[in-house]
Amino acid sequence: MSIFNTGMNPFKKTKVVPIFYTITDDYAKYVAASIHSLMQHANPKRHYRVIIMYDRLSLPNRWRLRNMVTKNVAIEFHKMKYNLYMQIIVRYCAKRSGSGDFFASAVYYYRAFIARLFPQYDKGIYVDSDTILMGDIGKLYDIELGEDVIAARVDPKVAMVPEFVEYVEKALDVPAKNYVNSGVLLMDLKKLRKLHYITKMTDLVKKDADLVAPDQDYLNVILKGRIKHLNKCWNLQPEGEDPKGAKLLHFNLSKKPWFHDDVTCGEEFWKAARGTGFYGDLMRGKERYTKKDSEKAANQIKALIEKARKLSKSDEPVIKMGN
């Protein structure tokens, strides 16, 4: 075992709650705040294992993250390897790099590999790095999936934008009321392995479709009808939503508290960040963030909406199983 994979004895015969994050160096300072908030709300009588899947993650950043471990929250690092599946995804992303697309990076697809890479787990949680826990994530893990494969929250941003609604229903053939956000996932890993999820996804990726939110779109299409809907408290997106009762805050899309002062619940992010070794980095990053950067992020959102509008005009779904 690597010196960076630290925490409780991995062979201890106690039920572990595995939580996965996928990052590169740029996201280390954000994931640190999320992990610290997770630790603050963890049940001291349970064991948790945070597994960070990464491509590029510097030695100093691994050390700083490693130093956050507690008696019942371990941290493990898993470097992604460029196998056949990953090569397909990297080629797909390379065609979109430089376009300003939010999703022109392979890191967004790492979550699709969790079931395949971690056969020791039958169940697990995936969480985006732009999240802050307000409750015990173990309670999310305890939710029963029944016959469903995953649980996720219906995406609130879709309902707010008519172009997204039309895109989801016409280009993806998924009812907007059922289209989920992939930022927080409770996964039945046994069922995902049985479905050969990663094979199905890369088969669709090879078709080279231009999509609005590719990894999320693939998940919704492949698992259509087999997704349990989470209560919004487990993926509450503060901008435009009442944060009362939130168990997990998700600062989705461009309104990030580490860049802007006027973000709803932004103080919760900074409260968690102060308990990490990245607070100085975050403050310097905020100081360097310019009006031009803000305008660029806003333009990316506008570009996504315009792409959704164009793709929704297709006579046939852009992607579908078996096409």
Secondary structure, 3 states (H helix, E strand, C coil): CCCCCECCCCCCCCCEEEEEEEECHHHHHHHHHHHHHHHHHCCCCCEEEEEEEECCCCHHHHHHHHCCCCCCEEEEEEECCCCHHHHHHHHHHHCCCCCCCCCCCHHHHHHHHHHHHCCCCCEEEEECCCEEECCCHHHHHCCCCCCCCEEECECHHHHHCHHHHHHHHHHCCCCHHHCECCCEEEEEHHHHHHHCHHHHHHHHHCCCCCCCCHHHHHHHHHCCCCEEECCHHHCECCCCCCCCCCCEEECCCCCCCCCCCCCCCHHHHHHHHCCCCCHHHHHHHHHHCCHHHHHHHHHHHHHHHHHHHHHCCCCCCCCCCCC
